[in-house]
Amino acid sequence: MCIVGGGYTGLWTAYYLAGAAPDLRIAVVEKEFCGFGASGRNGGWLTAALAGSRRRYAATHGRQAVLELQREMQRTVDEVIAVAATESIDADIVKSGNVTVARTPAQMGRLQATVAADNEWGDRDHVLLAAEEVADRIRVAAALGGSFTPHCARLQPARLVRGLAGAVERRGVEIYERTAVSNIRPGEAVTASGTVRARYVLRATEGFTAGIPGLRRQWLPMNSAMVVTEPLPSSVWDEIGWEACETLGDIAHAYMYAQRTADGRIALGGRGVPYRYGSRTDTDGRTQPATVASLTRILREFFPAAAGAKVDHAWAGVLGVPRDWCSTVGVDRVSGLGWAGGYVGHGVATSNLAGRTLRDLVLGLDTPLVKLPWVDRKVRRWEPEPLRWLGVHALYTAYRAADRLEARGRTSTASLARLADVVAGRD
Ligand SMILES: Cc1cc2nc3c(=O)[nH]c(=O)nc-3n(C[C@H](O)[C@H](O)[C@H](O)COP(=O)(O)OP(=O)(O)OC[C@H]3O[C@@H](n4cnc5c(N)ncnc54)[C@H](O)[C@@H]3O)c2cc1C
């Protein structure tokens, strides 16, 4: 068994396969080091939010299957927490839910519609918060209201992925770091130092997938960037609150996400430059000064009490986006090729579900997991360049323009953003 990529997807898959089939020889081949990709640099939301559109999954598998996927995602949050405890992985995990804030009337309308839709899809745990209820939890400047769901935990992403690599090795899996796979073929993963031959070759390269021959247009590598403040003094935390360490996001079109870290910093992320021409990825996580400036501005707008805080760290990373914005997992039992990813920014929990699903698919087990609606999902590829670059830049230009209109007092979602969603295929 060969797994290409040493992020959460590859490592969870190795973890569960090694547990279920201790005699199976498993190699994880990683081009840099385990956690080099998004798994080591994400926002640390272990969220049950679905990585894809309920409507699209329901179109192929029906409503009941979507409800099962939602329930399985909620269980997955607890599964990750349980394995971290069993394996003594200290990843600063706190499960205290997620708060989403609305800071304009249009955002408030969108949030109400989102909560109503979640309730209609059976998720009654997602509730609206009045402005005072948001402030009781986290004092975000100009918050008009918000929502809360308990199905999310905060974690330190790099600690989880490094801890997981250790757990996988303890289960007898061989990890080959600094070994890039230049091609994947049935039964083979080709590297500069030799070809790994295996009955199954599983691709776990998410945002880097475009770099593998034949897969350039499979999943778009979307950038996300983060800034992290210095540790904030208790006087600042007294003003902000945030005692429960919920994950925090907003519902702008170009949205932000944040967490209060275990060592008292704010880590905040957002889109930055959304996509680089030709599906290029970032260079070792470096991000542009303009992105750092725009994320720092958001930080100061949200938390005036932290306006004087120094930004200690900033970085960027890539996540994988399929053409229909819905994640997939699958194994072709004839060719032995498998894959999982395209989590559109929700991979921290979804990758665990992917790992358990790949285990069942490889071992030929007829479990509820292999019947979930994201399994074996076939999606068309992204457009060739320059259409791909033009399309994604037009999408985010429209989102930012819509955010500006809404900030100036527009009370409903700007039609520009609705149109952009339809054109991008994410409606
Ligand atoms: C800044 C940022 C913030 C995010 N925040 C969140 C969040 O808060 N919550 C959430 O759920 N999701 C978030 N995500 C998304 C989430 O981190 C990813 O979906 C998830 O980590 C994907 O895991 P993975 O193992 O599939 O991919 P990755 O972690 O990207 O791992 C892929 C691995 O494959 C290796 N690789 C690539 N090509 C090759 C090759 N040719 N040969 C060998 N190895 C190769 C890479 O080096 C890498 O280590 C965020 C992403 C980013 C970038």
PDBQT file of the ligand as one rigid body, heavy atoms in Angstrom, charges set to zero:
ROOT
HETATM    1  C1  LIG A 501      -4.297  28.841   5.652  1.00  0.00    +0.000 C 
HETATM    2  C2  LIG A 501      -5.286  27.699   5.678  1.00  0.00    +0.000 A 
HETATM    3  C3  LIG A 501      -6.252  27.653   6.678  1.00  0.00    +0.000 A 
HETATM    4  C4  LIG A 501      -7.158  26.599   6.733  1.00  0.00    +0.000 A 
HETATM    5  N1  LIG A 501      -8.026  26.524   7.790  1.00  0.00    +0.000 NA
HETATM    6  C5  LIG A 501      -8.824  25.430   7.927  1.00  0.00    +0.000 A 
HETATM    7  C6  LIG A 501      -9.620  25.270   9.091  1.00  0.00    +0.000 A 
HETATM    8  O1  LIG A 501      -9.562  26.086  10.017  1.00  0.00    +0.000 OA
HETATM    9  N2  LIG A 501     -10.440  24.175   9.168  1.00  0.00    +0.000 N 
HETATM   10  C7  LIG A 501     -10.510  23.256   8.169  1.00  0.00    +0.000 A 
HETATM   11  O2  LIG A 501     -11.262  22.294   8.284  1.00  0.00    +0.000 OA
HETATM   12  N3  LIG A 501      -9.683  23.354   7.079  1.00  0.00    +0.000 NA
HETATM   13  C8  LIG A 501      -8.858  24.399   6.950  1.00  0.00    +0.000 A 
HETATM   14  N4  LIG A 501      -8.009  24.480   5.873  1.00  0.00    +0.000 N 
HETATM   15  C9  LIG A 501      -7.977  23.358   4.920  1.00  0.00    +0.000 C 
HETATM   16  C10 LIG A 501      -7.265  22.142   5.522  1.00  0.00    +0.000 C 
HETATM   17  O3  LIG A 501      -6.090  22.542   6.186  1.00  0.00    +0.000 OA
HETATM   18  C11 LIG A 501      -6.942  21.144   4.412  1.00  0.00    +0.000 C 
HETATM   19  O4  LIG A 501      -8.137  20.816   3.724  1.00  0.00    +0.000 OA
HETATM   20  C12 LIG A 501      -6.337  19.849   4.937  1.00  0.00    +0.000 C 
HETATM   21  O5  LIG A 501      -5.240  20.110   5.778  1.00  0.00    +0.000 OA
HETATM   22  C13 LIG A 501      -5.933  18.967   3.778  1.00  0.00    +0.000 C 
HETATM   23  O6  LIG A 501      -5.157  17.898   4.257  1.00  0.00    +0.000 OA
HETATM   24  P1  LIG A 501      -4.453  16.969   3.189  1.00  0.00    +0.000 P 
HETATM   25  O7  LIG A 501      -3.663  15.974   3.945  1.00  0.00    +0.000 OA
HETATM   26  O8  LIG A 501      -5.469  16.445   2.241  1.00  0.00    +0.000 OA
HETATM   27  O9  LIG A 501      -3.528  17.947   2.353  1.00  0.00    +0.000 OA
HETATM   28  P2  LIG A 501      -2.153  18.667   2.800  1.00  0.00    +0.000 P 
HETATM   29  O10 LIG A 501      -2.091  18.922   4.251  1.00  0.00    +0.000 OA
HETATM   30  O11 LIG A 501      -1.954  19.811   1.883  1.00  0.00    +0.000 OA
HETATM   31  O12 LIG A 501      -1.083  17.541   2.537  1.00  0.00    +0.000 OA
HETATM   32  C14 LIG A 501      -0.684  17.160   1.247  1.00  0.00    +0.000 C 
HETATM   33  C15 LIG A 501       0.737  16.680   1.373  1.00  0.00    +0.000 C 
HETATM   34  O13 LIG A 501       1.123  16.119   0.131  1.00  0.00    +0.000 OA
HETATM   35  C16 LIG A 501       2.484  16.443  -0.087  1.00  0.00    +0.000 C 
HETATM   36  N5  LIG A 501       2.712  16.326  -1.523  1.00  0.00    +0.000 N 
HETATM   37  C17 LIG A 501       2.225  17.134  -2.485  1.00  0.00    +0.000 A 
HETATM   38  N6  LIG A 501       2.636  16.730  -3.689  1.00  0.00    +0.000 NA
HETATM   39  C18 LIG A 501       3.416  15.634  -3.477  1.00  0.00    +0.000 A 
HETATM   40  C19 LIG A 501       4.166  14.781  -4.331  1.00  0.00    +0.000 A 
HETATM   41  N7  LIG A 501       4.186  14.973  -5.664  1.00  0.00    +0.000 N 
HETATM   42  N8  LIG A 501       4.846  13.750  -3.777  1.00  0.00    +0.000 NA
HETATM   43  C20 LIG A 501       4.833  13.534  -2.430  1.00  0.00    +0.000 A 
HETATM   44  N9  LIG A 501       4.156  14.338  -1.577  1.00  0.00    +0.000 NA
HETATM   45  C21 LIG A 501       3.450  15.372  -2.096  1.00  0.00    +0.000 A 
HETATM   46  C22 LIG A 501       2.612  17.851   0.433  1.00  0.00    +0.000 C 
HETATM   47  O14 LIG A 501       3.942  18.201   0.732  1.00  0.00    +0.000 OA
HETATM   48  C23 LIG A 501       1.720  17.821   1.657  1.00  0.00    +0.000 C 
HETATM   49  O15 LIG A 501       2.429  17.534   2.842  1.00  0.00    +0.000 OA
HETATM   50  C24 LIG A 501      -7.117  25.554   5.758  1.00  0.00    +0.000 A 
HETATM   51  C25 LIG A 501      -6.153  25.603   4.749  1.00  0.00    +0.000 A 
HETATM   52  C26 LIG A 501      -5.234  26.652   4.704  1.00  0.00    +0.000 A 
HETATM   53  C27 LIG A 501      -4.202  26.681   3.624  1.00  0.00    +0.000 C 
ENDROOT
TORSDOF 0
